[in-house]
Amino acid sequence: MSKTIRLTVGQALVKFLNNQYIEFDGKETPMFEGVFGIFGHGNVLGLGQALQEDPGHLVVHQGRNEQGMSLAAMGFAKQNRRKKMFACTSSVGPGAANMVTAAGTATANCIPVLFLPGDTYSDRQPDPVLQQMEQPNNLSITTNDAFKAVCKYWDRITRPEILMQAAVHAMRVLADPADTGAVCLALPQDVEGEAYDYPEYFFQKRVHHIDRPVPVERAIQEAVEVLKRKKKPLLICGGGVKYSEAEQTLLEFAKKYNIPFGETQAGKGIISWEEPLNVGGIGETGCLSANKLAKEADVVIGVGTRYTDFTTSSKWLYQNPEVEFVNINISKFHAYKMDGVQVIGDAQAALQALDKALEKTGWKSGYTDEITKARAEYDAEVDRLYHIEYTGDDFVPEVNDDYDFKTASKEFIKLTGSSLTQSQVVGMLNETIDENAVIVAASGSLPGDLQRAWRAKSVDSYHLEYGFSCMGYEVNAALGVKYAQPEREVYALVGDAAYMMSHSELPASIQEHTKINVIVFDNMMNGCINNLEIGHGQDTFGTEFRFRNEKSGQLDGGFVPIDFAMNAASYGCKTYKVHTAEELKAAIEDAKKQTVSTLIDCKVLPKTMIHGYGDWWRVGVAQVSKSKKIQDCWKNLMEPNIAKARKY
């Protein structure tokens, strides 16, 4: 008989996690860096006891908010290209529920995070235990059942021996590039402390290999046949290129066959913006050059992309009637989208196989000077955007709609003393921070501005979460990015609303002596959604941050001013309040010299973000309204474009 080791479930889980490794291209690394935890009665005496007594190499980080710490874990795994990760633990009830949003964010972005929430008692003896949510129709349901909708694998460890099978399957999913995301192992608090004689082989060193599956020859030949009859191909560089570490392969493929490539949010920043064939961000938040070429493309080669509605402009962007799709993806699910040829395999291996077969045909794209012209227009446009300054009453904002910009801007300037434009601030940051620095963003108008105009100068310097567009990801994930690459300066670019939503791990950065930099873009509103509603015929509603007006009873009083610098200073951050371009540049330069986390409180004029370029996005405009503007929007903007878009 095999030897056994008597351990509690908590102790066995910690020992097991210490013995998991990932191997990729011959490089083997520990799978888990550590554990983010907020401890309560549901986990402190089980998993907490095990981590205190014998953590092995796992480093325990104290979170401030369960969602925030889990987003930090996601940022860490994303910056490590899914080769290293954290586990996150909380007590049952609100602590566990707080992690559900982060689990959804991880799954939507295909990023591995292991969630270990405490759970109610398996034997139910003390029911209802503190923080238990009772469902009279089913007593087995707990808060942790909410994770089922947002996880790629879910299990509840109701007996000590269940841990063995559940833990192995959890690792299977976390290490699977085609199916990774959030994984939840719910831990009933009585079972966490129960002892069991685990076989010694459960704790053997396990190496989880991330292989490079090669597409079948049939799929490669189908792709070649499509390409042979096309003249204007376009590559899409998606997140799968990044996680496959296939950026150099894609670049060489593009150069060999003279194919321009556009970038998704997940794929941007792994190939320098200076490469002539890099035509920038594509889709709803895409740029001038990529979207122009996309409309004319007769074949789209999507590499590692999920084809979200932002990448396809709600399946409207690719308007050439002869357009076909070749989909290179390790996930069969994503490869089936857009009725494309399904080249299922690792991005690098697939591009190499396609190159080998395509080379024999002598095929190249039919472009002459279209790519060069598009790039030149794009470069000139970004230069223009970076230097847009407010000029007073004659200033016309880029986002030109029915918003009363003149009145609002005068009010804003009088209140803040700042007339900085958002695109101007983005440009100054891009030109002032170090080339090796990493920017982190996720929500509001900033992802659009950055995908359209940020010039990524070094590998993995552009870290955007846009699968879930989770407000609050920015500051918290920046800490995870810094843990992943402590040698690099990390900047969280965050709107005022997202900062207020969650910046819980900013104090943790002070606690851990781990410096991050936060740039708050304060325009005193949810500017992105304000643009959305006004641009579709609706009046401003529920998006500007204004005082309640006693006369009208509505939130249409004056702007609500907030001192974000004072907030961050209370945590121990070095802070700056900037009102001019000169002050902003000085603050950025001084922040580089600091050893503690910094925050720059930057007031930016509303409506000075960057506009769209030849894109359309389907949103739920009312078909019936008392407003003629909304009626016209449905008739002139939505109905005809829905008719032009692909149906599935």
C-alpha positions as CSV (number, residue, x, y, z in Angstrom):
1,M,0.0,0.0,0.0
2,S,1.1,3.6,-0.7
3,K,2.2,5.7,2.2
4,T,-0.3,8.3,3.6
5,I,0.0,11.7,5.2
6,R,-2.6,12.7,7.8
7,L,-3.6,16.3,7.1
8,T,-6.6,18.6,7.3
9,V,-8.3,19.6,4.0
10,G,-6.7,23.1,4.4
11,Q,-3.3,21.7,5.0
12,A,-3.6,19.2,2.1
13,L,-4.7,22.0,-0.3
14,V,-1.7,24.2,0.6
15,K,0.7,21.3,0.3
16,F,-0.8,20.4,-3.1
17,L,-0.6,23.9,-4.5
18,N,3.1,24.1,-3.5
19,N,3.8,21.1,-5.8
20,Q,2.1,22.4,-9.0
21,Y,4.3,23.6,-11.9
22,I,3.8,24.9,-15.4
23,E,6.1,24.0,-18.3
24,F,6.1,26.0,-21.5
25,D,8.7,25.8,-24.3
26,G,11.0,23.9,-21.9
27,K,10.8,26.5,-19.1
28,E,9.4,25.2,-15.8
29,T,8.1,27.5,-13.1
30,P,6.0,27.1,-10.0
31,M,2.3,27.6,-10.9
32,F,1.3,29.5,-7.8
33,E,3.1,32.6,-6.5
34,G,1.0,32.9,-3.4
35,V,-2.4,33.6,-1.9
36,F,-4.4,36.8,-1.6
37,G,-6.6,36.6,1.5
38,I,-9.1,38.3,3.7
39,F,-9.8,36.0,6.6
40,G,-13.0,35.6,8.5
41,H,-14.7,32.8,10.4
42,G,-15.2,30.8,7.2
43,N,-11.5,30.4,6.3
44,V,-9.2,31.7,9.0
45,L,-9.2,28.5,11.2
46,G,-9.0,26.2,8.2
47,L,-7.1,27.4,5.2
48,G,-5.7,30.3,7.3
49,Q,-4.3,27.9,9.9
50,A,-2.7,25.9,7.1
51,L,-1.1,28.9,5.5
52,Q,0.3,30.1,8.8
53,E,1.7,26.8,9.9
54,D,3.4,25.6,6.7
55,P,2.9,27.9,3.6
56,G,5.8,26.4,1.7
57,H,6.9,28.9,-1.0
58,L,3.4,30.5,-1.1
59,V,3.5,34.2,-0.1
60,V,0.3,35.4,1.6
61,H,-0.8,38.9,0.7
62,Q,-3.4,40.7,2.8
63,G,-6.2,42.1,0.7
64,R,-8.4,45.1,1.6
65,N,-11.4,44.2,-0.5
66,E,-12.1,40.7,-1.9
67,Q,-12.9,42.0,-5.3
68,G,-9.9,44.3,-5.4
69,M,-7.4,41.6,-4.3
70,S,-8.8,39.2,-6.8
71,L,-8.4,41.7,-9.6
72,A,-4.8,42.1,-8.4
73,A,-4.4,38.4,-8.8
74,M,-5.8,38.6,-12.3
75,G,-3.5,41.4,-13.2
76,F,-0.5,39.3,-12.1
77,A,-1.6,36.3,-14.1
78,K,-2.3,38.4,-17.2
79,Q,1.1,40.2,-17.1
80,N,2.8,36.8,-16.7
81,R,1.0,35.7,-19.8
82,R,-0.9,33.1,-17.8
83,K,2.2,31.2,-16.8
84,K,2.0,32.1,-13.0
85,M,-1.0,32.8,-10.8
86,F,-2.4,33.5,-7.4
87,A,-5.2,31.8,-5.3
88,C,-7.7,34.1,-3.5
89,T,-9.5,33.2,-0.3
90,S,-12.3,34.8,1.6
91,S,-14.8,33.9,4.3
92,V,-18.3,32.8,3.3
93,G,-21.1,35.3,2.6
94,P,-20.3,38.9,1.6
95,G,-16.6,38.1,1.3
96,A,-17.2,35.3,-1.2
97,A,-19.9,37.4,-3.0
98,N,-17.4,40.2,-3.4
99,M,-15.2,37.9,-5.5
100,V,-17.8,36.9,-8.0
101,T,-17.3,40.1,-10.1
102,A,-13.6,39.4,-10.2
103,A,-14.2,35.8,-11.2
104,G,-16.4,37.0,-14.1
105,T,-13.7,39.4,-15.1
106,A,-11.1,36.6,-15.2
107,T,-13.3,34.2,-17.1
108,A,-14.3,36.9,-19.7
109,N,-10.6,37.6,-20.3
110,C,-9.5,33.9,-20.2
111,I,-7.2,34.6,-17.3
112,P,-6.5,31.9,-14.7
113,V,-7.4,32.7,-11.0
114,L,-8.1,30.1,-8.3
115,F,-10.9,31.1,-5.9
116,L,-11.1,29.4,-2.5
117,P,-14.1,30.9,-0.7
118,G,-15.1,29.6,2.7
119,D,-18.6,28.0,2.7
120,T,-21.3,27.0,5.2
121,Y,-21.1,23.9,7.2
122,S,-21.3,20.7,5.3
123,D,-22.9,18.9,8.2
124,R,-25.4,21.8,8.7
125,Q,-25.3,21.4,12.5
126,P,-25.1,25.1,13.3
127,D,-27.3,26.3,10.5
128,P,-28.0,29.1,9.8
129,V,-24.4,30.1,10.5
130,L,-23.3,33.7,10.5
131,Q,-23.4,35.1,6.9
132,Q,-25.4,32.2,5.6
133,M,-27.9,32.9,2.9
134,E,-30.8,30.5,3.4
135,Q,-32.9,29.3,0.5
136,P,-35.9,27.4,1.9
137,N,-36.5,25.5,-1.3
138,N,-32.9,24.1,-1.3
139,L,-30.7,24.1,1.8
140,S,-27.6,23.1,-0.3
141,I,-27.5,26.4,-2.0
142,T,-25.0,28.9,-0.6
143,T,-23.5,32.2,-1.8
144,N,-20.8,30.2,-3.5
145,D,-23.3,28.9,-6.0
146,A,-23.1,32.3,-7.6
147,F,-19.6,31.4,-8.8
148,K,-21.1,28.8,-11.2
149,A,-22.1,31.3,-13.7
150,V,-18.7,33.0,-13.9
151,C,-16.2,30.1,-13.5
152,K,-14.8,27.6,-16.0
153,Y,-14.7,24.9,-13.2
154,W,-16.6,24.8,-9.9
155,D,-16.7,22.3,-7.1
156,R,-17.6,22.1,-3.4
157,I,-15.4,20.0,-1.1
158,T,-18.1,18.4,1.1
159,R,-15.8,15.5,2.2
160,P,-12.0,15.5,2.7
161,E,-11.4,12.9,0.0
162,I,-13.2,15.0,-2.7
163,L,-10.3,17.4,-2.6
164,M,-8.1,15.1,-4.5
165,Q,-10.2,14.8,-7.6
166,A,-11.4,18.4,-7.5
167,A,-7.9,19.8,-7.1
168,V,-6.5,17.9,-10.1
169,H,-9.4,19.0,-12.3
170,A,-9.0,22.6,-11.1
171,M,-5.4,22.5,-12.3
172,R,-6.5,21.0,-15.6
173,V,-8.6,24.0,-16.3
174,L,-6.3,26.6,-15.0
175,A,-3.5,25.4,-17.2
176,D,-5.6,24.8,-20.3
177,P,-5.0,27.7,-22.8
178,A,-8.2,26.8,-24.7
179,D,-10.5,26.8,-21.6
180,T,-8.8,28.7,-18.8
181,G,-10.5,31.3,-16.6
182,A,-11.7,31.5,-13.0
183,V,-11.9,28.2,-11.0
184,C,-13.7,27.9,-7.7
185,L,-13.3,25.3,-5.0
186,A,-15.8,26.1,-2.3
187,L,-14.5,25.0,1.2
188,P,-17.2,24.3,3.9
189,Q,-15.6,25.5,7.1
190,D,-16.1,22.3,9.0
191,V,-14.5,20.3,6.2
192,E,-11.5,22.7,6.0
193,G,-10.4,21.5,9.4
194,E,-11.2,17.8,9.0
195,A,-8.3,15.4,8.8
196,Y,-7.8,12.6,6.3
197,D,-5.1,10.1,5.4
198,Y,-4.1,11.4,2.0
199,P,-2.0,9.1,-0.2
200,E,1.5,10.5,-0.6
201,Y,1.2,10.5,-4.4
202,F,-1.4,13.2,-4.2
203,F,1.4,15.6,-3.3
204,Q,3.8,14.5,-6.0
205,K,5.3,17.2,-8.2
206,R,2.9,17.8,-11.0
207,V,4.0,19.5,-14.2
208,H,1.2,20.9,-16.3
209,H,2.5,21.3,-19.8
210,I,1.2,24.1,-22.0
211,D,1.7,22.5,-25.4
212,R,1.6,23.9,-28.9
213,P,-1.0,21.8,-30.7
214,V,-0.6,21.9,-34.5
215,P,-3.6,22.4,-36.7
216,V,-4.6,19.4,-39.0
217,E,-3.4,19.6,-42.5
218,R,-6.9,19.8,-43.9
219,A,-7.6,23.1,-42.1
220,I,-4.3,24.5,-43.3
221,Q,-5.1,23.7,-46.9
222,E,-8.6,25.2,-46.6
223,A,-7.0,28.4,-45.3
224,V,-4.5,28.4,-48.2
225,E,-7.2,28.0,-50.7
226,V,-9.1,31.0,-49.3
227,L,-6.0,33.2,-49.3
228,K,-5.0,32.3,-52.8
229,R,-8.0,34.0,-54.2
230,K,-7.7,37.1,-52.1
231,K,-5.8,40.4,-52.6
232,K,-6.5,42.5,-49.5
233,P,-5.9,40.4,-46.4
234,L,-5.9,41.8,-42.9
235,L,-4.5,40.1,-39.8
236,I,-6.0,40.6,-36.4
237,C,-3.5,40.3,-33.5
238,G,-5.6,39.0,-30.5
239,G,-4.7,38.0,-27.0
240,G,-4.0,34.5,-28.1
241,V,-0.9,35.8,-29.9
242,K,0.3,37.2,-26.6
243,Y,-0.3,34.1,-24.5
244,S,1.3,31.9,-27.2
245,E,4.3,34.2,-27.2
246,A,3.8,34.3,-31.0
247,E,4.3,38.0,-31.7
248,Q,7.6,37.5,-33.6
249,T,6.1,34.8,-35.7
250,L,3.1,36.9,-36.5
251,L,5.3,39.9,-37.4
252,E,7.5,37.7,-39.7
253,F,4.4,36.3,-41.4
254,A,3.0,39.7,-42.0
255,K,6.2,41.0,-43.5
256,K,6.7,38.0,-45.7
257,Y,3.3,38.3,-47.3
258,N,2.8,42.1,-46.9
259,I,-0.2,41.9,-44.7
260,P,-1.2,44.7,-42.4
261,F,-2.4,43.8,-38.9
262,G,-4.8,45.5,-36.5
263,E,-4.7,45.0,-32.7
264,T,-7.4,44.0,-30.2
265,Q,-7.2,45.4,-26.7
266,A,-5.6,42.1,-25.5
267,G,-3.3,41.9,-28.5
268,K,-2.0,45.5,-28.4
269,G,1.4,46.2,-27.0
270,I,3.3,43.0,-27.9
271,I,4.5,44.4,-31.2
272,S,5.9,47.9,-31.4
273,W,3.7,50.7,-32.8
274,E,6.6,51.6,-35.0
275,E,6.3,48.5,-37.1
276,P,5.1,49.8,-40.6
277,L,2.5,46.9,-40.9
278,N,1.0,47.6,-37.5
279,V,-2.0,49.7,-38.4
280,G,-3.2,50.0,-34.7
281,G,-6.3,49.3,-32.8
282,I,-9.2,47.8,-34.7
283,G,-13.0,47.9,-34.3
284,E,-15.4,50.0,-32.3
285,T,-12.5,51.6,-30.4
286,G,-10.2,51.2,-33.3
287,C,-8.1,53.8,-35.1
288,L,-8.2,55.5,-38.5
289,S,-5.8,53.2,-40.4
290,A,-7.0,49.8,-39.1
291,N,-10.7,50.5,-39.6
292,K,-10.1,52.0,-43.1
293,L,-8.3,48.8,-44.2
294,A,-10.8,46.5,-42.4
295,K,-13.7,47.8,-44.5
296,E,-11.9,47.0,-47.7
297,A,-10.3,43.6,-46.6
298,D,-11.4,40.6,-48.6
299,V,-10.1,38.1,-46.1
300,V,-9.6,38.5,-42.3
301,I,-7.1,36.3,-40.6
302,G,-8.1,36.4,-36.9
303,V,-5.2,35.1,-34.7
304,G,-6.2,34.4,-31.1
305,T,-9.2,36.7,-31.1
306,R,-12.7,36.1,-29.6
307,Y,-14.3,38.5,-32.2
308,T,-16.0,40.5,-29.5
309,D,-18.5,43.2,-30.7
310,F,-15.8,45.8,-30.2
311,T,-13.4,44.0,-32.4
312,T,-16.0,43.6,-35.2
313,S,-18.0,46.8,-34.6
314,S,-21.0,44.6,-33.9
315,K,-20.2,42.5,-36.9
316,W,-20.5,45.6,-39.1
317,L,-17.0,46.6,-39.8
318,Y,-15.9,44.2,-42.5
319,Q,-18.0,45.5,-45.4
320,N,-16.4,44.0,-48.4
321,P,-19.1,41.7,-49.9
322,E,-16.4,39.1,-50.7
323,V,-14.9,39.0,-47.3
324,E,-14.1,35.6,-45.8
325,F,-12.5,34.7,-42.4
326,V,-9.6,32.4,-41.5
327,N,-9.7,31.8,-37.7
328,I,-6.6,30.7,-36.0
329,N,-7.4,29.8,-32.4
330,I,-6.6,27.2,-29.8
331,S,-10.2,27.2,-28.8
332,K,-12.6,25.5,-31.1
333,F,-15.5,27.6,-29.7
334,H,-13.8,30.9,-30.8
335,A,-12.5,29.4,-34.1
336,Y,-16.1,28.7,-35.2
337,K,-17.1,32.4,-35.1
338,M,-17.9,34.4,-38.2
339,D,-18.3,31.2,-40.3
340,G,-14.5,31.2,-40.8
341,V,-12.2,28.4,-41.7
342,Q,-11.3,26.8,-38.4
343,V,-7.6,26.5,-37.9
344,I,-7.5,25.1,-34.4
345,G,-4.2,25.1,-32.7
346,D,-1.6,27.2,-31.0
347,A,-1.1,30.6,-32.6
348,Q,2.6,30.2,-33.2
349,A,2.4,26.6,-34.5
350,A,-0.6,27.5,-36.7
351,L,1.1,30.5,-38.3
352,Q,4.2,28.5,-38.9
353,A,2.2,25.7,-40.5
354,L,0.3,28.2,-42.6
355,D,3.5,29.9,-43.7
356,K,5.0,26.6,-44.8
357,A,2.0,25.7,-46.9
358,L,1.5,29.2,-48.3
359,E,5.1,29.7,-49.3
360,K,4.8,26.9,-51.9
361,T,2.1,28.9,-53.7
362,G,4.1,32.0,-54.2
363,W,1.2,34.1,-53.0
364,K,1.5,37.6,-51.6
365,S,-1.1,40.3,-50.9
366,G,-2.1,42.7,-53.7
367,Y,-1.4,45.9,-51.7
368,T,0.7,48.6,-53.3
369,D,0.8,51.8,-51.3
370,E,-2.5,51.5,-49.3
371,I,-0.8,50.4,-46.1
372,T,1.8,53.1,-46.2
373,K,-0.8,55.8,-46.8
374,A,-3.1,54.5,-44.1
375,R,-0.2,54.5,-41.6
376,A,0.9,58.0,-42.5
377,E,-2.7,59.3,-42.0
378,Y,-2.8,57.5,-38.7
379,D,0.5,58.8,-37.4
380,A,-0.4,62.4,-38.4
381,E,-3.8,62.0,-36.6
382,V,-2.2,60.8,-33.4
383,D,0.2,63.7,-33.4
384,R,-2.7,66.0,-33.8
385,L,-4.7,64.4,-31.0
386,Y,-1.7,64.6,-28.6
387,H,-1.6,68.4,-29.0
388,I,-5.2,69.4,-28.8
389,E,-5.4,72.4,-26.3
390,Y,-8.5,74.2,-25.1
391,T,-8.8,77.5,-26.8
392,G,-11.8,79.1,-25.1
393,D,-15.2,79.9,-26.6
394,D,-14.2,78.8,-30.1
395,F,-13.1,75.3,-28.9
396,V,-15.1,72.5,-30.6
397,P,-14.7,69.2,-28.7
398,E,-13.9,66.0,-30.6
399,V,-17.0,64.4,-29.2
400,N,-19.4,66.9,-30.8
401,D,-23.0,66.2,-29.9
402,D,-25.9,68.0,-28.3
403,Y,-24.1,68.4,-24.9
404,D,-23.9,72.0,-23.8
405,F,-20.1,72.0,-23.8
406,K,-19.6,75.7,-23.6
407,T,-21.6,76.1,-20.3
408,A,-20.3,73.0,-18.7
409,S,-16.6,73.8,-19.6
410,K,-16.9,77.3,-18.1
411,E,-18.4,75.8,-14.9
412,F,-15.7,73.1,-14.8
413,I,-12.8,75.5,-15.4
414,K,-14.1,77.9,-12.7
415,L,-14.4,75.0,-10.2
416,T,-11.1,73.3,-10.9
417,G,-8.8,75.8,-12.6
418,S,-8.0,73.2,-15.2
419,S,-8.6,73.3,-19.0
420,L,-6.6,70.2,-19.8
421,T,-8.0,68.0,-22.6
422,Q,-8.1,64.2,-22.2
423,S,-6.3,63.5,-25.4
424,Q,-3.6,66.0,-24.4
425,V,-3.1,64.3,-21.1
426,V,-2.9,60.8,-22.8
427,G,-0.3,62.3,-25.2
428,M,1.8,63.8,-22.5
429,L,1.8,60.6,-20.5
430,N,2.8,58.6,-23.6
431,E,5.7,61.0,-24.3
432,T,6.9,61.4,-20.7
433,I,6.8,58.0,-19.0
434,D,9.7,55.6,-19.6
435,E,9.5,53.4,-22.7
436,N,9.6,50.3,-20.5
437,A,6.7,51.4,-18.2
438,V,3.4,49.5,-18.1
439,I,0.0,51.2,-18.3
440,V,-3.1,49.5,-16.9
441,A,-6.6,50.5,-17.8
442,A,-10.1,48.9,-18.1
443,S,-13.2,51.1,-18.2
444,G,-14.8,54.2,-19.3
445,S,-13.6,56.3,-22.3
446,L,-9.9,55.6,-21.6
447,P,-9.7,52.2,-23.3
448,G,-11.0,53.7,-26.5
449,D,-8.6,56.6,-26.3
450,L,-5.7,54.2,-25.6
451,Q,-6.5,51.6,-28.3
452,R,-6.9,54.4,-30.8
453,A,-3.9,56.5,-29.9
454,W,-1.5,55.0,-27.4
455,R,1.9,54.3,-28.9
456,A,3.2,51.1,-27.2
457,K,6.9,51.2,-27.2
458,S,8.0,48.0,-25.4
459,V,6.7,44.5,-25.0
460,D,3.9,44.0,-22.5
461,S,3.8,47.7,-21.8
462,Y,0.0,47.9,-22.6
463,H,-2.2,46.1,-20.1
464,L,-5.9,46.5,-20.8
465,E,-8.8,44.6,-19.4
466,Y,-11.7,44.9,-21.8
467,G,-13.4,41.6,-21.9
468,F,-15.5,42.7,-18.9
469,S,-14.6,46.4,-18.8
470,C,-14.6,46.1,-15.0
471,M,-14.6,49.4,-13.2
472,G,-12.1,49.2,-10.4
473,Y,-9.7,46.8,-12.2
474,E,-7.2,49.6,-12.9
475,V,-5.6,50.4,-9.5
476,N,-5.9,46.9,-8.1
477,A,-4.6,45.1,-11.1
478,A,-1.7,47.6,-11.3
479,L,-0.5,46.1,-8.0
480,G,-0.6,42.6,-9.5
481,V,1.3,43.8,-12.5
482,K,4.0,45.3,-10.2
483,Y,4.2,42.0,-8.4
484,A,4.7,40.3,-11.7
485,Q,7.4,42.7,-13.0
486,P,8.8,44.7,-10.0
487,E,11.6,46.2,-12.2
488,R,9.1,48.2,-14.3
489,E,7.2,51.4,-13.5
490,V,3.5,50.7,-13.5
491,Y,0.8,53.4,-14.2
492,A,-2.9,52.9,-13.6
493,L,-4.9,55.2,-15.9
494,V,-8.3,55.5,-14.3
495,G,-11.4,57.6,-14.5
496,D,-12.9,59.4,-11.5
497,A,-15.9,57.0,-11.4
498,A,-13.7,53.8,-11.6
499,Y,-11.4,55.1,-8.9
500,M,-14.3,55.6,-6.6
501,M,-15.7,52.2,-7.5
502,S,-12.6,50.5,-6.2
503,H,-9.0,51.3,-5.4
504,S,-8.8,49.0,-2.3
505,E,-5.4,47.7,-3.0
506,L,-3.7,51.1,-3.1
507,P,-3.2,50.9,0.7
508,A,-1.9,47.4,0.2
509,S,0.8,48.8,-2.1
510,I,1.9,51.1,0.7
511,Q,1.9,48.1,3.2
512,E,4.0,46.0,0.8
513,H,6.4,48.8,-0.1
514,T,5.4,48.1,-3.7
515,K,5.2,51.3,-5.7
516,I,2.5,51.9,-8.3
517,N,1.5,55.2,-10.0
518,V,-2.2,56.2,-10.4
519,I,-3.3,58.9,-12.8
520,V,-6.9,59.9,-12.1
521,F,-8.7,61.5,-15.1
522,D,-11.4,63.5,-13.3
523,N,-14.1,64.9,-15.6
524,M,-16.8,64.8,-12.9
525,M,-19.0,62.3,-14.8
526,N,-19.3,58.9,-16.3
527,G,-18.2,60.5,-19.6
528,C,-18.2,57.4,-21.8
529,I,-21.8,56.6,-21.0
530,N,-22.8,60.3,-21.2
531,N,-21.4,60.2,-24.7
532,L,-23.4,57.1,-25.5
533,E,-26.8,58.5,-24.3
534,I,-26.4,61.9,-25.8
535,G,-25.0,60.5,-29.1
536,H,-28.2,58.4,-29.4
537,G,-30.8,61.1,-28.9
538,Q,-31.2,61.0,-25.2
539,D,-30.7,63.9,-22.8
540,T,-28.0,63.5,-20.1
541,F,-29.4,61.2,-17.4
542,G,-27.7,59.8,-14.4
543,T,-24.2,60.1,-15.7
544,E,-22.9,63.6,-14.5
545,F,-21.8,63.9,-10.9
546,R,-24.0,66.8,-9.8
547,F,-25.6,67.8,-6.6
548,R,-29.3,67.3,-6.0
549,N,-31.1,70.5,-7.0
550,E,-33.6,71.5,-4.4
551,K,-35.7,73.4,-6.9
552,S,-36.0,70.6,-9.5
553,G,-35.5,67.7,-7.2
554,Q,-33.1,66.2,-9.8
555,L,-29.4,65.6,-9.9
556,D,-28.9,68.7,-12.0
557,G,-27.2,71.1,-9.6
558,G,-23.5,72.0,-9.7
559,F,-20.6,69.6,-10.3
560,V,-19.5,67.7,-7.2
561,P,-15.8,68.4,-6.6
562,I,-13.6,65.6,-5.2
563,D,-10.0,65.9,-4.0
564,F,-8.6,62.5,-5.0
565,A,-5.1,63.6,-4.0
566,M,-6.2,64.1,-0.4
567,N,-7.7,60.6,-0.4
568,A,-4.5,59.0,-1.6
569,A,-2.4,61.1,0.7
570,S,-4.3,59.7,3.6
571,Y,-3.0,56.2,2.7
572,G,0.6,57.4,2.6
573,C,0.9,58.1,-1.2
574,K,2.9,60.9,-2.7
575,T,0.3,63.0,-4.4
576,Y,0.0,65.8,-7.0
577,K,-2.8,68.1,-8.1
578,V,-2.3,69.3,-11.7
579,H,-4.1,72.0,-13.7
580,T,-1.8,72.7,-16.5
581,A,0.4,70.8,-19.0
582,E,3.5,72.1,-17.3
583,E,2.3,70.9,-13.9
584,L,1.4,67.5,-15.3
585,K,4.8,67.0,-16.8
586,A,6.6,68.0,-13.6
587,A,4.4,65.6,-11.6
588,I,5.2,62.7,-13.9
589,E,8.9,63.4,-13.7
590,D,8.8,63.8,-9.9
591,A,6.7,60.6,-9.5
592,K,9.5,58.6,-11.2
593,K,11.8,59.6,-8.3
594,Q,9.5,58.4,-5.5
595,T,9.8,55.1,-3.7
596,V,6.2,55.0,-2.5
597,S,3.0,54.8,-4.6
598,T,1.9,58.1,-6.2
599,L,-1.3,59.6,-7.4
600,I,-1.7,62.4,-9.9
601,D,-5.1,64.1,-9.5
602,C,-5.7,65.4,-13.0
603,K,-8.8,67.4,-13.9
604,V,-9.7,67.0,-17.6
605,L,-12.4,68.8,-19.5
606,P,-15.6,66.8,-20.2
607,K,-16.0,65.8,-23.8
608,T,-12.3,65.9,-24.7
609,M,-11.8,62.2,-25.2
610,I,-11.0,60.8,-28.7
611,H,-13.8,60.3,-31.2
612,G,-14.4,57.1,-33.2
613,Y,-13.1,56.3,-36.7
614,G,-15.5,54.7,-39.2
615,D,-17.1,52.5,-36.6
616,W,-20.6,51.6,-35.4
617,W,-21.7,49.9,-32.3
618,R,-25.1,48.4,-31.7
619,V,-26.8,49.6,-28.5
620,G,-30.4,49.2,-27.3
621,V,-32.0,52.4,-28.6
622,A,-35.8,52.6,-27.9
623,Q,-37.9,51.9,-31.0
624,V,-40.7,53.9,-29.4
625,S,-40.2,57.3,-27.7
626,K,-41.8,60.7,-27.2
627,S,-38.5,62.3,-28.2
628,K,-38.0,63.0,-31.9
629,K,-34.2,62.8,-31.5
630,I,-34.5,59.2,-30.3
631,Q,-37.0,58.4,-33.0
632,D,-34.5,59.8,-35.6
633,C,-31.7,57.9,-34.0
634,W,-33.5,54.6,-34.4
635,K,-34.5,55.4,-37.9
636,N,-31.3,56.9,-39.2
637,L,-28.5,55.3,-37.1
638,M,-29.6,52.0,-35.8
639,E,-32.1,50.4,-38.2
640,P,-30.0,50.8,-41.4
641,N,-26.8,49.7,-39.7
642,I,-28.4,46.6,-38.2
643,A,-29.4,45.7,-41.7
644,K,-25.8,46.0,-42.9
645,A,-24.3,43.9,-40.1
646,R,-23.8,40.2,-40.2
647,K,-26.6,38.4,-38.5
648,Y,-24.4,35.9,-36.6
